[in-house]
């Protein structure tokens, strides 16, 4: 087992634990350690400085946020200006640094800064009111108001956790919430000490797995019969949602260097391991998550007292709700007002591929950040192209360039000769050269390993037409340039027409504010919802491409066994990464609005989401056209705005039971019976509208609840951009409220305009639009999807 070391690092953002207005967090810096003290002695030494300026020992201990004990010698504490001044005058103190979030432009895992959670205090006079360029930097006191998620418990259903990661440190955190009823289940390489005030509970579920694969075998499984994470996926998702702030985090090679933080860094983590490594297979091939194990995990999570459940798992094919363990478990969670977020899946861009489509689940697609990892490729003919790369390996000079299919060993199937599969290349023809390999079968990093095995010095990894222009960043083992299909054609033409083709691969660097962003990813699974097309899915999108987060010390960044590299943090891609972004945001919203229902939180996130990018243009899909709601749902999530949505579309547990009557998902609760006349599924009080096979006027019923932030009296006006060939009208078209919590009902009439629809739309093709309710302060926006009968 490969263990990472715990190295406390600078924490430059104030914790907001009970402090007066006069206090501020300061860094007291002593320089380098002398090496004459044990770790506990260092912390005691730091306490002595605080005791010299504080009223009592208890106050000194409670004021300490961090004690830096390994490389950096110093501590972070809550001090008054006078206390800081006294410490600064001491001879051994090099400097006392006032912490302020706007002091640094953090080069973080980037996702949370990009959606506005790193923008705390600033001078409002520096900004123009309602400046559209400020839209990713609103709600500057949002984290403070949410107490960074303190008091909220997030249950993560995944492959476990690597508790030694700095992202799961509990330093400075208060006691475990009294409402917590869970346990810390011990097992192989995981004992009770691995739970703390951050990881407050951990369980594992293996009975279904063992029933299918036989008794657990450590050698075959390369896993731990415990809550410990063997492959990084669970640690990555958990730290993205609720990880502590870690300064100086980066992937191998220093890529994405900056602060790694979860969305709700003071929320508590409960670990539910129900996914396991496949026996005798590479971990890159993914995990096995048995439905019975997952349902047991969700059942325990409900009883344990979690507030949020994050599930980066989904079905490979759409299942009816009655056959979907996640949907079933989630509905029981909703009854207890637990919010469930789940990933949409990685089977896009093909339509109708999304998983987790139940309306009581918040379904999350994946979009990009404004960060890129840019390398370069230069051919001998002068052709130069920027490439996506997190490869730190450098080539000293140009090297001969070959195509994998031309240097493959005999006997390889024709379709596979270009793909650099294991033992497919001739070392005598590859040694000292750059190899063009095409994606297809096998892992991307595995192709580089084959090039390295055969003696190659570099790899050009070419996308096929099926992969499109989307290039994930991988931690390759040789100098690598990943290129699009268009560039592949140019390289092949060069190899064929030049007698001595050569190439040079430049090492990658991290580039920020890469525009336009966000973009929809191609892999993110798409609607329509095949289980029930009356429910528009996904709900929302969040960052899911090349996300930096905590990793397992028992796995390499490539997840290939022969790769012996170890990384504390790794870059990973998928809707598995976007889902915990939303889970972290949910934790913050729960902290601010503890009485809000799961449906209210979903509504707040959806109706405040952005449909435009940082160039003020519609968010684009992989085809370069504006992304539609089947790709991004209501848009790219904006958690700071969701705290004050104005109006919400609320729905109770019984409302979901009534909806179940329309899809045959019945008899769930003995206290509820379906009525003789079942309302259509599209009348569930949802923040979006989907009507398949429209052939007449359909009246959709909705109810909104006024949750305006202090605005008890407000008037909202209806507006709509109708789908092509359809008219959308509301009755009434004006809603007036005179108190918080007041509900108003309205109807939306959707009518086919046959004179236009039949000329522009084929049968069954969806058209998209939106409607909104607007007052002076809020825009409550909902997407519409309509298909023609």
N, C-alpha and C positions, 0 to 999 in steps of 0.2 A: 504494500500500500504506500502510495506516495503522499506524504503529508506536507502541507504548506505551513510556513511559519506565520505567527501572528505578529505583525509589526504595526503598532498604533501610529497613526499619521495625523497631521494637522487637521483640525476641524474648524473651519473658519466661518461657519454660520451659527448664530446664536440659537441655543436650544429654547428659550421661552418658558423654562420652568419658572415657578413663582419668583419673579424678579420685580423690583420696583422700577419706576420710570428712570431713576438715576443710574441704574446699573447697566452695564454693558459687558459683553464678552471680550476679554483681552487674551492675547498670547504672550506669556512671559517666557522669554527665550534665553537659554544659558549657553548655547553653542553645542559643542560636542561632549559626549560622555567621557569621563575619565577612566571608566572601566573598573572602578574600585568598589562598585555597589551592585548587589543583587537587585532583581527587578522590584521586589517588595520594598527594599530599602530606598530605591529611587522614588517610589511613590510616597513613602513616608517623608522623605526629604522635601518633596514638593509640597506636601501638606504643611510642613513646618513654616514655609514662606507664607502660606495663606493664613496660618494661625497668627503670624506676626502682625497681620493687618485686620484680622477679623475679630469680632466680639467673643466668639466661642469656638471650640473644637468642632462642635456639631455644624455650625455655620460654615466653617472652613471646608469640612468634608462635603457638605451639600452644595457648596459653590463650585466644586471642581467638576469640570466636564471631562477633561482628558489629562492623563499623565503620560507624557512621551518618554518612553523608557529604553528604546532600542538604539536607534541612530541619532535621532533628534533629542536633545535634552531640553525639556521645557514642559509647560503645562498650559492648558486653556481653562480659564475660570471666569466666573461672573464677579465683576469688581465695580466699585464706584470709581469715578475719575480720581478722587483723592487717594484711594487705595492703590490704584495703578501708578500714580505719581510717586508714592512712597516706595513701591517695589523698584521702580525705574532708577531711583537714586542709589540702590544697592550696588556695590562695586562688582559683584559677580554676575549681575544681570546685564546682558549685552543689549537687549532692547525689550520694550513692552509695546505690543502692537495692538491697536484697537481693531477689532474685527468688524467688517461691514460687507454685506453681500455685494454691493455695487463696486467694491474695491477691485475686484478681479473679474476679468472676462473668462469665466470657467470654460475649459475645453473638456466638457464632461462626456459621459456616455451619450451626451448631447440631447437625448430624447426629451428629458424633462425641461431643459432650458428652452428647447425648441417650442414646447407647448405652453411656456410662460411661467413655470414654477420656480425658476431661478431668479426672477425679476422681483426682488422684494422692495426695498426702500429706494425712492428716487424723488427728485424734485418735480412735482406736478407742473410747475411753471415751465419746465423744459419741454413739455409735450403739449401739442395742440389737442384740444378736446375732440374726442371721437376720431383721432387720427387713424386712418385705416392701416398705416404702417405699424401701429402699436398693437395690432390685434393679437399677436402672439405674446404680448407682454402686458397683459391686463391683470387686474386683481393683485396688486403688488403685496397686499397684506393677507393674501389667501392662505399661505402656509401658516402664518402666525395665528390666524383665526381658527384654522383646523388643528392647531397644536401639533403639526407634523404627523397627524394621525394617532397621537397618543390616546390610549384607551380603547382603540379599535383592534379587534383580533381578526386576522386574515388567515384562512385555511387554504393551503396550497396542495392540490391533489396532483401528484407528479411522481418523480423517481427518487424522492428523498432530498436530503440536504447535506452539504459539506459544512459542518458546524464550525470548523476552524477558520473559515473565511472571515476576514475583517468586516464583511458586509453584515455579519450576524452577531457582531459584538453587542453586549448589553451595557457597556460602560455609560454611566450617567443616566441610565433609565431607572424609573421608579419601580415599585413592586408590581408583581403580576396582578392584573385585574381580578377583583374578588369574584367576578361572574364566571371566571374560568373554571371548568370542571374536568378538563382533560388530564391526560397522563403523559409521562415520558417513558415510552416503552424501550427497554434496553434490548440489545442483541449484539451481533458480531461487530466489533469496533465502534460500538455506540453504547455509552453508559449514561447514567442519570446526570452526570456532570456536563454532558453535551447539551442539555437543555439549560436555559438561563432566562433572564428577564426579556430577552428578545425571542429566542426559540422557546416558547413557553410550553410546548407540547409536541410530541412526535409519536407516530404510530406507523406500523407497516402491515400490509395485507398480502398474504402469499398463498392462501389456501386454494384459490381458483387457479393460480399459476402452477402450483405443485400438482394439482389434480390433472392439469393438461400436460405438463412436461415431466412429471415424476418428481421424486424427492429433490430438494434443492441441492445442487452440486456446485461448490465454490469454484472449482477448476473449470467446469463447463460454463458456468454462468458469468464468471468474473464480476461478481456482484456481492453485496453484503446482505446477509439475512438480518436486516435491521433497518432503521430509518436512514442510514447513511447513503448518500448519493454516489453511485459508481461511475456515472458518465457525464455529469455536468448539467443536464437538462433541468432537473429540479432545482438545483442551486441557482441557475441562471434566471429561471422564472420567479423564484422566491425573492431574489435580491432586486430584480426589476420592480417588483411590486412594493416591497417594504424594506429593502436593504438600507443599512446605515450609510451615511456619507463617508466615503473613503477618498482622501486626497492622494493623488499620484497614481491612480489605477490606470492600467493600460493593458492591451493585448501584447503577446510576444512581439518583440521588435519595437516596442514603444508606441504602437499605433493607438489612436484615440486617447492619448494621454490626457488626464484631467481628473475630475472628481466623479466617482461612481456613486450614485445614490438611487434608492428606490423612490417611488412617488410619495410614499408615506413612511419616512425613515424612522419614526417613533412608534408606528403601529407594531403590534405583536404578531409573531409568526407561529402558526400551528401546522406541522408537517404531516401529511398523509401520503405515505408511499404505497402506491398501488400499481406502479409500472416497473417492470423488471427487464434486465438484459436478456436477449434471446440466447439460449444455450448454444455454445460452439459457433457463435457468429460475431462478426465485428460489431462494436457498439454503434458505428456509423449507420448500420442497418436499422436502427431504431429500437424502441422498447416494445414490450408486450404489456397491454393494460387490459386485464380481464374484467368484464362487466360486473361480475359478482364481487370482485375485490373492490372495484370503484364504488359500487353501491354501498358496501359495508363501510367504506371510508366516509362517504357522504353522510351516512346514518350516524356514525360516530361524531362527525364534525358538527352536526346539528345538536347532538346531546352535549357536546363539549362546550358549546356556547360561542362559536365563532360568529362574527358579524358579516363576513364576506367569504365566499368560496371562489377560488380562482382555478379554472380547469383548462389547461392548455392541451386538451385531448379531445378527439372527436371521432365520429364514425367514418369508415372508408366509403360507405354508401349511405344515402338517406334512409332512415328507419322511421316507421311510425312511432309516435310518442310512447305507445304502450310497449314497444320493443326496445326502447332506448333507455338504458340504465341511467345515463346522465340526466336525461329529461325527467325521468321519474324521481330521481333523488333531488333534483333541483326544485321540483314542484313542492316536495315536502319541506325543503328549506324555505321556500317562499312563505309557507304557512306561518313560519316563525320569524318572518321578516328578515331573513338572511338573503343578501344579494348574491346572485350567482353570475359570474362572467365566464365566458368560454370562447375558445378560438373558433374561427369560421372554417379553418382547414387550409391546406396547401395544395389544392387540386385545380387552381385557376390556370389560365383565364377561361376555361371551358364553362359555359353557363350551367346552372343547376347543380353545382358541385359542393355547395356549402354544407357543413354539418352544424349541429347544435342549433336547429331552427326554432325550437320551442319559444313561444312569446314570453315566457317567464324567465328566460335566460337572456342576458345581454350578450349578443353575438358580435365578435370583433374581427374585422378584416385588418389587413396589413398595408401600411404605406411607408414612405421613406422619410429620412431626415434631411437636413441641409448640410450633411457631412459626407465627404467622399474620401476614398483612399486611392490616390492617383499615382500611378507609375507611368512608365513609358516604354514603347517598343520602337526600335529603329531598324529598318531593313537596309541592306547594302545598296539598294537603288535610291536611297534617300527618303523613302516613305517613312513618315513618323506619325505615331498615333498615341494619344493618352490612353492609359488602360487602368482598370480597377485592380488594385493590388494592396494586400497587407503583407507582402513578402519583403523581408528586410535583407535577403540575400542579394549580394551585389556581383555583377559581372565586371571583370576588369577590362575586357575588350570584346570586340566582335568575335563571334564563333560561327562555324558552319551551321547552316540551317537545313533540317531534313523533315520530311513528312512521315508520320508514324507508319502509315501504310506501306511506305517504301523501305522501311527498315524492320519490318515485322518478321518473326521467325516463321518458317513454313508450318502449315497445318492450322493456322488461325482462321476462323470463319471469316469470309470476305467482309461481312458487315461489321466485324469487330476489329479489323486490322488497323483502323485509324484511331482507336480509342485508348491505346496505351494501357491495356488490361494487364494484370500481374503475369510476369514471365512471357510477355508477348514481343518484347523488343530484343534485337540482336546487339549485344554489347559491342561487338567489333564494328558495327555500323553506327553506333550512337555515341560512343566514348568521345567526350570533349565537345559535343554538339548541342545545339538547341533543337528541340523536337516539337513539331506542331501536333498536338493531340486534340481530338474532338470529343466533346461531351456525348454522353449516351449511357451505356452500361458502366457500372463501376462508380466508385466515389471520385470526386474531383481531386482530392488530396492523394488518393491512391494512385492516380495517374502520374502525379509528380514523383511519387515514391518509385514507380516503375522506371521513370526516366532516370532517377538517381541511381537505382540498382544497375541500370545498363551503362552508367558512366556519363550520362548527359549533364550538362552544366546549366541548362535552362529549359523551360517549357512554355510554349504558347498554348493556352487552353482556349479552344475555339467553341463558341456556342453554335449549336445546330439551329435550323429554322424553328424547331419545336421549342427551343429555349428562348428565342427572341433576343431582345437587346438587354435583358436584365442579367446582371452579373453579380452573384454573391461574392463576398470577400472571404477567402480562406487563408489559413496560416500554412502556406506550402513549405515543402522541405527543400526546394530548389528555387532559383530565381524564376518567377512566373509572371506572365502577362496574360490576362483574360480578355478576350476580344469578342466582338459581335459577329454574326454571320457575314455581314458585308465585308468586314476586315478579313475574315477567313478566306473569302474568295480572292481578295487582293494578294494575300500571302501565298495561296496555292498557285495563283497565276505567276507570281514571282519565282517560286520554286521550279515551276515547269519551264520557264523561259530564260532563266539565268543559269549559266554553266556552274557558277560557284556561289550559290546563295549564302548570305551571312545575315546574322541578326544580333542585336544588342538589346538587353532588357535592363531598364532602369529600375532601381529600388523604389518602392512606394513611399509616399508621404501622406500625412493627414491634412485634408483641406476642409475648412469650415465655410459656412455661408455659401454653399454650393447651390446655385439656383438653376431651374425653379424647384421649389420644394413646398409641400410634399408632393410626391407622385404616387399613384397606386402601383403596387407591385403586381407582376404578372402571376405569381404563384398563389396569391390570395384567392380563396375559393369564392365563387360568384353565385348570386341568385339567378333565377327565381327560386323560391322556396318550394321544393318538390313535395315536401310533406303536406304543406298547406299553402298554396299560392295566395291565399287571402292575407297572409302575414308577410310583410316586406322584410327581407333579410339580405345582408347583415344589417345590424343596427348602426354601427359606427366603425370608423377605422382609426388606427393608432400606429405609431412607429413599430416596424417589424423587420426591417432590413438592416443587417450589419449592426446589431445592438451589442454593446459591451456590457457584461455583467459577470457576476461571480461564477466560478467554475469548480469542478471537483478535482481534488488532488490525486484521485485515483484514475484519472483519464487524461489523455493528451488532448490538445486543442483540435486535433484532426479526428479524434475518436477511433483511431486505427491502432491496433495493439502494438505493432512493431515501432510505432512512433513513441519514443520514450521522453519526449519533451513534457514539461509540467508548466501549467499556467494558472495563476491565481484568478485571472480574469480572461475572458475569451469573447470573441465576436461571433455572434450566432444569428441566424435568420429564420423567420417563419412567423405565422400567426401565433405560434406559441410565445413569441416575444411581444407581440402587440397586446395580447390578452392581459398579461400582468400590468401593463401600463394602465389599462382601464381599471383593473382591480385596485391598483394604488390610488387612482383618482377617486374611486368609490369609497375607499377608506377615509379619505379626506372629507368627502361630502357627508359621510356618516358622522364624522366627528363634528362637523358644523351643524348638521341637521339630523340629530339622532332619532327624531320621530318620523322622519320621512320614510315612506315605504320603498320597497325595491322598485316598484313601477315609477314612483316619483323621481327616484334617482336616475333611472333609465331615461325618463322623459327629459330631465334637466340636461343630461349629457347629449342627447340626440338633438333637441331643439336649439341648442346653443352652438352646435358644431359648425365648422367652417367648410364652405364649398369652394373657397378660393385659395390660391397658393401665395407665396411671398412676393410674387410679381403682380398680385391683384387680378390674376386670371383664373379661370376655372381649373381645379385640380385635374391633371391629365391622367389618362390611362396609358397602358403600355403602347397602344396604337397611336398615341399622339393626340387623340381626341378627348374632349371632356369626359371624365369618368361619370358613369351613371350610378343611381342608387343600388343597383345589383352588385356593384363593385365596392362602393364606399359607404353605403347606407345613407345616413343623414349627413355625413361628412367627416372631416378630421377632428377628433375630439379636442375640446378646449376646456379643461377642468376648471380654470379660474372663473370663466363665465358661467359655468354650470351651477355655481354656488348661488347665483341670483338669476334664475331663468324667467321670473315673472309669473308664468303660468306653467302648470304641469298636468299631464294626462295620467291620472292615478288609476290604479286597478287593484282590487283586493284578491285574496286567495279564492274567494267564492266566484269572483268574476272569471278567473282562469278555469274553475270547474265548469262554469256555464259555457265558456268557450269550448272546453273539451267535449261538450255535448255535440257541437257542430262537426267534430272530426272523429267521433266514435271513441273518444278517450273518456270513458265514463266509469261510474261506480268506484271512484277513488276514495271518496269520503262518505261514510255511512249516514252522515247528517245532511247530505245534499243529494237531491234527486233532480234529474233533468226535467224541465217543464215540457208540457205537451207540444208547445210551439217553440222550437229552438231558434233563437236569433242567428242570423248568418255570422260566420266567423269574422268578417270584416267589421262587424260592429263591436268587437273587443276594443276597449278604450286605449288605443295604441297611438304612439306619436308619429305614425306614418300610415299611408293608405295604399293598399294593393287590391286591384279588382281585375281578376282574369276573365277573359271571354265576355267582355262587355258588349251587350246588344240592345240595351235599353237604358232608361234613366235609373240610376241606382242612388238611393238615399243612404248616406253613411252617418251614423249617430256618434257624437263625441261629447265628452264633458271635460271642462278644464277647471282647475282649482287655482285660485289666486294665492300665490306664495310670495308676492312682491316684497322685496327687502325694505320694509318700513313704509311701502306705498300702499296703504290700505284702500285708498280711493284711486281708481284708475279706470281708463277707458281704452279698450283695444279695438282696432279696426282690422277687418279681414282684407287680405289681398291674395292673389293667386297668379301663378304662371301655369296655365293649363297645358296638359300634354297635347301634342299635336292632334288636331281633329276632335278634341273633347272640350266641352265647357265645364267649368268648375265654379259653383256658386254656393254661398253660405247663407243660412237663415237661422238667426239674424246675422247681419254682417257687422254689427257693433255689439260689443259686450262691455257692460259697465259693472264695476265692483266697488263696494263700499267697506269691505272688511277683509282681513287676511283669513284664508280658509274658506272663503265663499266659493261655491261652485256654480258654474253656468253651463247649460246644455246648448248645443247647436247642431244643426244638420248641414251636411254638405251634399249637394245634388250634383252628380256627375252624369253628363248626358253625351251620347255619341252625336257628333256632327257628321252625319253620313256623307254629306256633300263634299267634305274635305277628307275624312278618314279613309274612305274607300279608294281615293286617288293616291294616297301616299303610303298606306300601310298594308302589308300582307297579313293574312290571317294569323293570329297568334303572336305577332310581333309586338313587343312592349314599347310604349312611349312614356316619357317621364316628364314630370313637372313638380310643382311645389305649391303649398299654401302657407300663409303665416298670419299671425295675430301680432299687431304692433301697437305699443303705446309710446310715450315719450322716451322710455328708457330701455325697453326690451323688444326684441324680435324673436317670436316663438315660431320657428320654422319647421315644416314637416314635408318630407318627400312624398310623391305620388307616382305609382306605377300602374299603367292601364294597358291591357291587351284587348284586341278586337276579337269578338266571337267569330 
